[in-house]
Every structure is written in structure tokens, then in C-alpha cells.
């Protein structure tokens, strides 16, 4: 009976050791996978951050180009407004000169008719 019990004990011990080894292997496999997933996650986060940085850089460049274009257009509009004012002033002077010339012509015609 003792020998049978000892034999069963040895068998159970071997089974337990085998089970513990399997558990350790599973645990190692799970830890390896976790490490692998963490590495992949870090890589994905880095790629995402790089993409965001690049997009921000590109957007800032486009925004700067738009600001420069707006500034250029504002300058153009100011110069066109000045040109319009100058042309209005010239038109007024020409209209006044034309009136004076017409009056002088009228005077000359009256003088000629007499």
C-alpha cells in the first residue's frame, strides 16, 4: 500500500512538474506577446506623431503662404484705391479745364459773331 501510494505520489509530482512547466511556458509566451504588442503600439504611436508633426508643418507653411498672399492683396488694393483717387482728381481737373475751354470758346464765338 505504501509503495502504491509512493508511486502515485511520484506520478502526481511528475504531473505537477509537467503542469508547472507548461504554465511557465504559457506565461513566457504571454509575456513575449505583450512585449511584442507594446513594441507595435509604441511604433504606431511614433508613426502617428510623425504624421501629425508633418501635417502641422505643412499646414503652417500653407497658412504662412496664405498670410503673405493676403498681405500682398491688401497692398494691391491700397495702391488701386490710391490710383482711383488720383484718377478721380485728374478727371475733376480735366472737367474743370473742359468747362473753362468751353466757356472761352463760347466767348470767342460771341466775339466773332459781333
Secondary structure, DSSP 8 states (H G I E B T S, - for coil): -HHHHHHHHHHHHHHHHHHHHHHHHHHHHHHHHHHHHHHHHHHHHHHHHHHHHHHHHHHHHHHHHHHHHHHHHHHHHHHHHHHHHHHHHHHHHHHHHHHHHHHHHHHHHHHHH-
